[in-house]
């Protein structure tokens, strides 16, 4: 059955379910954010006490960007550690050669 074949009541039920799923996932995103990213509770909850979806989505985007930067920094540090380890191995071999001479 295509959307054009749905009764208005069926369309309404489907739309409510879709909105519920979206709102549910936005709330879940809000629980995953660290407190310093999502802002104060007054930013999260609007005047009517409902969750401020825009704040949660903005906080999520900011947090994902922050995590991506952290991943890049950790990769650079990992590459640097590998280079230092390789140089250390070379220096150990040179030291062993001098010790046996």
C-alpha positions as CSV (number, residue, x, y, z in Angstrom):
1,X,0.0,0.0,0.0
2,X,1.5,3.3,-1.1
3,X,1.2,6.6,0.9
4,X,-1.5,7.8,-1.6
5,X,-3.6,4.7,-0.7
6,X,-3.5,5.3,3.1
7,X,-6.5,6.7,4.8
8,X,-6.0,10.0,6.6
9,X,-6.2,8.2,10.0
10,X,-3.5,5.8,8.9
11,X,-1.3,8.6,7.6
12,X,-1.7,10.4,11.0
13,X,-0.7,7.3,12.9
14,X,2.4,6.9,10.7
15,X,3.3,10.5,11.1
16,X,2.9,10.4,14.9
17,X,5.1,7.3,15.1
18,X,7.7,9.0,12.9
19,X,7.7,12.1,15.1
20,X,7.9,10.0,18.3
21,X,10.9,8.1,16.9
22,X,12.7,11.3,16.0
23,X,12.0,12.9,19.4
24,X,13.0,9.7,21.2
25,X,16.4,9.7,19.4
26,X,16.9,13.4,20.1
27,X,16.3,12.8,23.8
28,X,18.7,9.8,23.6
29,X,21.4,12.0,22.0
30,X,20.9,14.5,24.9
31,X,21.7,11.8,27.4
32,X,24.9,10.9,25.6
33,X,26.3,14.4,25.6
34,X,28.7,15.5,28.3
35,X,27.2,18.3,30.5
36,X,29.8,20.9,29.4
37,X,28.7,20.4,25.8
38,X,24.9,20.5,26.0
39,X,24.8,23.6,28.1
40,X,22.8,24.4,31.2
41,X,19.6,22.7,32.0
42,X,17.7,26.0,31.2
43,X,19.2,25.7,27.6
44,X,18.0,22.1,27.3
45,X,14.6,22.6,28.7
46,X,12.4,25.3,27.2
47,X,10.0,27.5,29.2
48,X,7.4,24.8,29.0
49,X,9.8,22.2,30.4
50,X,10.2,20.3,27.1
51,X,13.6,19.3,25.8
52,X,15.1,21.9,23.5
53,X,15.8,19.8,20.4
54,X,17.8,22.5,18.7
55,X,20.2,22.8,21.6
56,X,20.6,19.0,21.8
57,X,21.3,18.7,18.0
58,X,23.8,21.7,18.1
59,X,25.5,20.1,21.1
60,X,25.7,16.8,19.3
61,X,27.3,18.4,16.2
62,X,29.8,20.2,18.4
63,X,30.6,17.1,20.3
64,X,31.1,15.0,17.2
65,X,33.4,17.7,15.8
66,X,35.4,17.7,19.1
67,X,35.7,13.9,19.0
68,X,36.9,14.0,15.4
69,X,39.6,16.5,16.4
70,X,40.6,14.3,19.3
71,X,40.8,11.3,17.1
72,X,43.1,13.2,14.7
73,X,45.3,14.3,17.6
74,X,45.5,10.8,18.9
75,X,46.5,9.4,15.5
76,X,49.2,12.0,15.2
77,X,50.5,11.1,18.7
78,X,50.4,7.4,17.7
79,X,52.4,8.1,14.5
80,X,54.9,10.1,16.6
81,X,55.2,7.3,19.1
82,X,55.9,4.7,16.3
83,X,58.6,7.0,14.9
84,X,60.2,7.4,18.3
85,X,60.1,3.7,18.9
86,X,61.7,3.0,15.5
87,X,64.4,5.5,16.2
88,X,64.9,4.0,19.7
89,X,65.5,0.5,18.1
90,X,68.0,2.0,15.7
91,X,69.9,3.7,18.5
92,X,69.9,0.5,20.6
93,X,71.4,-1.4,17.6
94,X,74.1,1.3,17.2
95,X,74.8,1.2,21.0
96,X,75.1,-2.6,20.8
97,X,77.7,-2.2,18.0
98,X,79.7,0.3,20.0
99,X,79.6,-1.9,23.1
100,X,81.0,-4.9,21.2
101,X,83.8,-2.9,19.6
